[in-house]
Amino acid sequence: MENIVGKIREHMAAIAGPVRLMEVCGTHTVAIFRHGIRNILPEGISLLSGPGCPVCVTSIRDVDTAIAISRTKDVILTTFGDMMRVPGESNSLLEARAEGSDIRIVYSPLDALRLAEENKDKKVVFFATGFETTSPSVAGTVLEAERRGVPNFYIYSVHKTVPPALAALLSSGDVRVDGFILPGHVSTIIGSRPYDFLVTDYRKPSVITGFDGPDILTGIMMLLAQIASGRPSVGIQYDKVVKPEGNPRAIAILADLFEPEDAYWRGIGMIPGSGLKLRERYSHRDIRTVLSLDVPAGKEPPACSCGEILKGIKMPYECLLFGKACTPERPVGACMVSTEGSCSAYYKYKAVFGREEK
């Protein structure tokens, strides 16, 4: 690692001025803290968190809709555990369950399908959240429900895709980023080619990296080399699992089951073509075609800076609520709920490093 850090210092010496790099993935945010990456980087390099936490970007309206689904007669709502405490406008799934809704935590959408087989008199709905990493497994489960002939299995899809979000950030003009540390997990599915627009349209360097200390440092070194040379590209540090073409089988199943739709990202807003909805031939599995729900858009909590943090405009400690009114035990914003959320990571590790990132 000393050799990598030495190369980083050499590249920084060749770059005039500070460098702002965005780690898009929430897992990278946590790994950067866990490995003490910030403490060994030279002065002048700022690491910003991005919108790559699926829990954090699930909108208030989508949480409220999931709660409304759970309150419908003869419905079992299933979800991953990290969604339970995400605040809607007035309460969370955890609170809705305490009030009587049948909400169950599952570890896989296949668990939800099993529940549907065991509860034929109920509508079993899987709250399908996440990026391209999890959406192929949901698509596969829908196909399995078709194969097994399980009529009472549905999904509520709020899946989102990463490349449109990066395009939205860069086109907004609000975000000052010199390069991107791109998500390894998502990129094992989609590959590197969907990020080519970062170079062709915005001249932004980027590198797909893994999640251990040497992986991340090597990715930063590769980014700085691009910046120093003035030759941006989409680099792949995580080449043991990420290929330019991605995973063709996963891409094919996503294209077969889902089509793009506009999606609202919490704290960011509507991003065209960044969501995934079931295609018409599978629409009978979409709970929105079965239940008539009209849930109003909820308001973000006052003084919460989660949106600006997800866009790399603010650091978590710059939020007036951070560590005071908003803690992991009493989260106000979604960025404090998920273990991959920026605010949660900063709160957890600030005592370990003994200093604030300013």
Stockholm file with secondary structure:
# STOCKHOLM 1.0

chainA/1-358         MENIVGKIREHMAAIAGPVRLMEVCGTHTVAIFRHGIRNILPEGISLLSGPGCPVCVTSIRDVDTAIAISRTKDVILTTFGDMMRVPGESNSLLEARAEGSDIRIVYSPLDALRLAEENKDKKVVFFATGFETTSPSVAGTVLEAERRGVPNFYIYSVHKTVPPALAALLSSGDVRVDGFILPGHVSTIIGSRPYDFLVTDYRKPSVITGFDGPDILTGIMMLLAQIASGRPSVGIQYDKVVKPEGNPRAIAILADLFEPEDAYWRGIGMIPGSGLKLRERYSHRDIRTVLSLDVPAGKEPPACSCGEILKGIKMPYECLLFGKACTPERPVGACMVSTEGSCSAYYKYKAVFGREEK
#=GR chainA/1-358 SS CHHHHHHHHHHHHHSCSCEEEEEEEHHHHHHHHHTTHHHHSCTTEEEEEEEECHHHHBCHHHHHHHHHHHTSTTEEEEECGGGTTCCCSSCCHHHHHHTTCCEEECSSHHHHHHHHHHCTTSEEEEEECCSTTTHHHHHHHHHHHHHHTCTTEEEEECCBCHHHHHHHHHHHSCCCCSEEEECHHHHHHHCSGGGTHHHHTTCCCEEECCSSHHHHHHHHHHHHHHHHHTCCCEEESCTTTCCTTCCHHHHHHHHHHEEEEEEEETTTEEEEEEEEEECGGGGGGBGGGTSCCCCCCCCCCTTCCHHHHHTTSSCGGGSTTBTTTBCSSSCSSGGGTSTTSHHHHHHHHHHHHTSCCC
#=GC SS_cons         CHHHHHHHHHHHHHSCSCEEEEEEEHHHHHHHHHTTHHHHSCTTEEEEEEEECHHHHBCHHHHHHHHHHHTSTTEEEEECGGGTTCCCSSCCHHHHHHTTCCEEECSSHHHHHHHHHHCTTSEEEEEECCSTTTHHHHHHHHHHHHHHTCTTEEEEECCBCHHHHHHHHHHHSCCCCSEEEECHHHHHHHCSGGGTHHHHTTCCCEEECCSSHHHHHHHHHHHHHHHHHTCCCEEESCTTTCCTTCCHHHHHHHHHHEEEEEEEETTTEEEEEEEEEECGGGGGGBGGGTSCCCCCCCCCCTTCCHHHHHTTSSCGGGSTTBTTTBCSSSCSSGGGTSTTSHHHHHHHHHHHHTSCCC
//
